[in-house]
Amino acid sequence: MANYYLDNEDLQYYMKQGIDWEPIVEITEYGYRAADGHANAAEATQFYEEVAEMLGQFVAEEIAPHVAEIDAEGVRLQDGEAQVPAKLRQIFEQIKDLDLHAMCLPRELGGMNAPMLLYYVNSEVMARADVSTMAHFGFHGGIAMAMLMFSILEGSTEFDNEKLEITKTRFADYIEEIVAGQAWGCMDITEPGAGSDMGALRARGEVDDDGQWTVSGEKIFITSGHGKYHFVIARTEKVENPDDPMSGLRGLSMFLAPTYTEDADGNRVRIAPMERVEEKLGHHGSVTATVNFDRTPAHLIGRRGEGFKHMLTLMNNARIGVGFESLGLCEAAYRKARDYAAQRPSMGKTIDQHEMIADTLDEMVTDIQGIRALAMHAAYHEELSTKIGLVLKFMPPAYEARRAELEEQLKVSRAAGRRVTPLLKYLASEKAVEMGRRCIQIHGGNGYIVEYGAEKLLRDALVMPIYEGTSQIQSLMAMKDTLVGIMKNPQGFVKRLAQCRVRAYSAREPLARRVARIQQVSTGVQQYLITRTASDKFRSLSGKPLTEWPNSFLKNWDPKRDFSCAMLHAERLTRLLADEVICEILLDQAVKHPERADVLERYLERAEPRCAHLQNVITTTGNRLLAKLNSGGGDVV
Ligand SMILES: Cc1cc2nc3c(=O)[nH]c(=O)nc-3n(C[C@H](O)[C@H](O)[C@H](O)COP(=O)(O)OP(=O)(O)OC[C@H]3O[C@@H](n4cnc5c(N)ncnc54)[C@H](O)[C@@H]3O)c2cc1C
């Protein structure tokens, strides 16, 4: 079977050329000063490629041939423990032997000190074979990294600044267990009455007179919830104002709770029992558990009340992870559809030669290249901003010039990561569903038959726009960030409007002019939404004394009322913003590597009419429904 990394030219482009590895490697390798580290970026990237190649081979040979069996067998709860397919257990034994759980951890904690970007590349490769295996894999190294990161942030990790290594970290024993493949963790947020609405979470964190914390409450739908180490979000502070969603979020804290111990004979003794393991439409190899915490001893992470902030740190990486997971599934769907279409005859030729099927396949491959560009950009900036933030806080460079350089890069990367992460989660997961369905359609009747494997892809894809924040929640985040950004810096927005207008006519390269026109459409839509938002707000001021206007306009924003038009169109805006940023990234690639112009050209051909359509819908529809919603009268439909 082909190597899942080496058979993917577009993915290799990023490893070899598309990613500017130097800043990532330099910061990961402490400026190449560590005794046992890589000497330069070239040496490091060669190593990363070797790891990707090794994983590509492993996935093709040891995971892909067994996914149908794992999917058919599924997981179940027996005597309070989750039973997973024997084949999956074997795969995880092999992963342990390859030391892959420690890929991104520092060397002094038993890791390879590889960048998160390499982990994400490997995630795509693994998800192409099976998303259940990939998700469970992520809950090993990802949780160990989170333990380390939280300990650094709360100040319970110590460094030797001479040797450039960690000498002590709060959860060292837990990390060691994970690295050795003996344990893994998970992220416990959702409850029966609170999913998207995190302000409604009810699980409690309580502290006794000795300072020992416990958590109590029911957490549902926990992926890999049969694991030992649970990051649990629980309420420690009273909700001051139940009508204000932010008030609910402010009272949350983050805990790390081990859910079982081992007795002298090595048998598991559960502290927090697993009550259910869900039967699901897809992800059959993945455990989705209900866990019951009842005064379960737990470690408070950081300070009380910081839970939402810490959760966002975990979630940012998790959302990028879902982006790569979705990308892997898209790649699988495309390849399966393409290969089937190339050999299935119909009406005198193979179906890939029929115009509609050829068009579908062409759009699939183009979308995949766009999503991959977005995913790499998001992962790159998230990693850079996280690592630079840590270096500036805990190991600031001695030279002022270097410090200033890092501070500047931090600003750029933080803004870029924040801008694109919800766009990636939204677009990649929605496209995974679309491509799963298209793969079935291209297979005709065979697509509906289990044996062909196309239906598994759609079943697996359907949860991607739901977990780690639904598509609607990603859209709200993208919309709010965009509009609030404009409100905070209206002059900057006006400048951007003017710049893309000028570039749309005067840029030297035709492709650059076309990208500027997409930016023009996007900024035009943003201008429309901000004007609507402001005029709705002004309308709400009528009847109030003029003296109250400045205060009421600048403060007291009621998201339900003032942003209603923008909320109605948030998903469309998100789609438009995703096209805009993908075109910008692909243009940048085309400038640096002219052979990439073809990818941009194909993407623009699809994006131009799509963006025009989205602009049309956003600026011409919605008033009837908004009037009905705002009148508060009767059913919406
Ligand atoms: C297989 C699987 C694995 C999971 N793994 C985990 C895990 O590991 N850890 C964990 O904590 N959770 C996990 N979840 C839970 C998942 O994150 C939640 O299901 C998700 O956040 C949605 O919450 P909900 O189910 O309560 O739906 P709701 O929040 O009730 O949402 C229902 C619908 O309403 C929409 N909606 C809600 N609010 C708004 C709004 N303000 N504006 C517009 N639309 C809105 C949503 O987008 C959605 O379409 C998992 C779920 C599944 C199915």
The ligand as an SDF file (V2000), in Angstrom:
LIG
                    3D

 53 58  0  0  0  0  0  0  0  0999 V2000
  -19.0020   12.0970   19.2430 C   0  0  0  0  0  0  0  0  0  0  0  0
  -18.9520   13.2660   20.1640 C   0  0  0  0  0  0  0  0  0  0  0  0
  -17.7810   13.5170   20.8670 C   0  0  0  0  0  0  0  0  0  0  0  0
  -17.7350   14.5930   21.7710 C   0  0  0  0  0  0  0  0  0  0  0  0
  -16.5910   14.7990   22.5120 N   0  0  0  0  0  0  0  0  0  0  0  0
  -16.6180   15.7130   23.5210 C   0  0  0  0  0  0  0  0  0  0  0  0
  -15.5370   15.8230   24.4400 C   0  0  0  0  0  0  0  0  0  0  0  0
  -14.5220   15.1370   24.3270 O   0  0  0  0  0  0  0  0  0  0  0  0
  -15.6440   16.7000   25.4720 N   0  0  0  0  0  0  0  0  0  0  0  0
  -16.7350   17.4960   25.6310 C   0  0  0  0  0  0  0  0  0  0  0  0
  -16.7650   18.2610   26.5870 O   0  0  0  0  0  0  0  0  0  0  0  0
  -17.7790   17.4230   24.7660 N   0  0  0  0  0  0  0  0  0  0  0  0
  -17.7440   16.5530   23.7220 C   0  0  0  0  0  0  0  0  0  0  0  0
  -18.8030   16.4610   22.8510 N   0  0  0  0  0  0  0  0  0  0  0  0
  -19.9360   17.3530   23.0200 C   0  0  0  0  0  0  0  0  0  0  0  0
  -19.9850   18.4370   21.9630 C   0  0  0  0  0  0  0  0  0  0  0  0
  -18.9020   19.3240   22.1140 O   0  0  0  0  0  0  0  0  0  0  0  0
  -21.3550   19.1350   22.0690 C   0  0  0  0  0  0  0  0  0  0  0  0
  -22.3110   18.2020   21.6220 O   0  0  0  0  0  0  0  0  0  0  0  0
  -21.4080   20.4160   21.2550 C   0  0  0  0  0  0  0  0  0  0  0  0
  -20.6360   21.4190   21.8700 O   0  0  0  0  0  0  0  0  0  0  0  0
  -22.8500   20.9350   21.0870 C   0  0  0  0  0  0  0  0  0  0  0  0
  -23.4880   21.0200   22.3170 O   0  0  0  0  0  0  0  0  0  0  0  0
  -24.9570   20.3650   22.5010 P   0  0  0  0  0  0  0  0  0  0  0  0
  -24.8820   18.9580   22.0430 O   0  0  0  0  0  0  0  0  0  0  0  0
  -25.4020   20.6360   23.8740 O   0  0  0  0  0  0  0  0  0  0  0  0
  -25.8560   21.1310   21.4680 O   0  0  0  0  0  0  0  0  0  0  0  0
  -26.5950   22.6160   21.6780 P   0  0  0  0  0  0  0  0  0  0  0  0
  -25.6150   23.4740   22.3550 O   0  0  0  0  0  0  0  0  0  0  0  0
  -27.8710   22.2970   22.3540 O   0  0  0  0  0  0  0  0  0  0  0  0
  -26.8040   23.0110   20.2180 O   0  0  0  0  0  0  0  0  0  0  0  0
  -27.8580   22.5030   19.4010 C   0  0  0  0  0  0  0  0  0  0  0  0
  -27.8760   23.3000   18.0950 C   0  0  0  0  0  0  0  0  0  0  0  0
  -28.1560   24.6800   18.3890 O   0  0  0  0  0  0  0  0  0  0  0  0
  -27.1400   25.5170   17.8590 C   0  0  0  0  0  0  0  0  0  0  0  0
  -26.9280   26.6430   18.7460 N   0  0  0  0  0  0  0  0  0  0  0  0
  -26.7260   26.6360   20.0830 C   0  0  0  0  0  0  0  0  0  0  0  0
  -26.5430   27.8930   20.5350 N   0  0  0  0  0  0  0  0  0  0  0  0
  -26.6220   28.7100   19.4690 C   0  0  0  0  0  0  0  0  0  0  0  0
  -26.5150   30.1230   19.2530 C   0  0  0  0  0  0  0  0  0  0  0  0
  -26.2560   30.9590   20.2430 N   0  0  0  0  0  0  0  0  0  0  0  0
  -26.6620   30.6250   17.9970 N   0  0  0  0  0  0  0  0  0  0  0  0
  -26.9100   29.7920   16.9540 C   0  0  0  0  0  0  0  0  0  0  0  0
  -27.0220   28.4570   17.0940 N   0  0  0  0  0  0  0  0  0  0  0  0
  -26.8660   27.9220   18.3170 C   0  0  0  0  0  0  0  0  0  0  0  0
  -25.9100   24.6260   17.7710 C   0  0  0  0  0  0  0  0  0  0  0  0
  -24.9720   25.1280   16.8110 O   0  0  0  0  0  0  0  0  0  0  0  0
  -26.5230   23.2950   17.3750 C   0  0  0  0  0  0  0  0  0  0  0  0
  -26.7450   23.2910   15.9850 O   0  0  0  0  0  0  0  0  0  0  0  0
  -18.8590   15.4320   21.9170 C   0  0  0  0  0  0  0  0  0  0  0  0
  -20.0180   15.1800   21.1790 C   0  0  0  0  0  0  0  0  0  0  0  0
  -20.0670   14.1180   20.3180 C   0  0  0  0  0  0  0  0  0  0  0  0
  -21.3440   13.8560   19.5630 C   0  0  0  0  0  0  0  0  0  0  0  0
  1  2  1  0
  2  3  1  0
  2 52  2  0
  3  4  2  0
  4  5  1  0
  4 50  1  0
  5  6  2  0
  6  7  1  0
  6 13  1  0
  7  8  2  0
  7  9  1  0
  9 10  1  0
 10 11  2  0
 10 12  1  0
 12 13  2  0
 13 14  1  0
 14 15  1  0
 14 50  1  0
 15 16  1  0
 16 17  1  0
 16 18  1  0
 18 19  1  0
 18 20  1  0
 20 21  1  0
 20 22  1  0
 22 23  1  0
 23 24  1  0
 24 25  2  0
 24 26  1  0
 24 27  1  0
 27 28  1  0
 28 29  2  0
 28 30  1  0
 28 31  1  0
 31 32  1  0
 32 33  1  0
 33 34  1  0
 33 48  1  0
 34 35  1  0
 35 36  1  0
 35 46  1  0
 36 37  1  0
 36 45  1  0
 37 38  2  0
 38 39  1  0
 39 40  1  0
 39 45  2  0
 40 41  1  0
 40 42  2  0
 42 43  1  0
 43 44  2  0
 44 45  1  0
 46 47  1  0
 46 48  1  0
 48 49  1  0
 50 51  2  0
 51 52  1  0
 52 53  1  0
M  END
$$$$
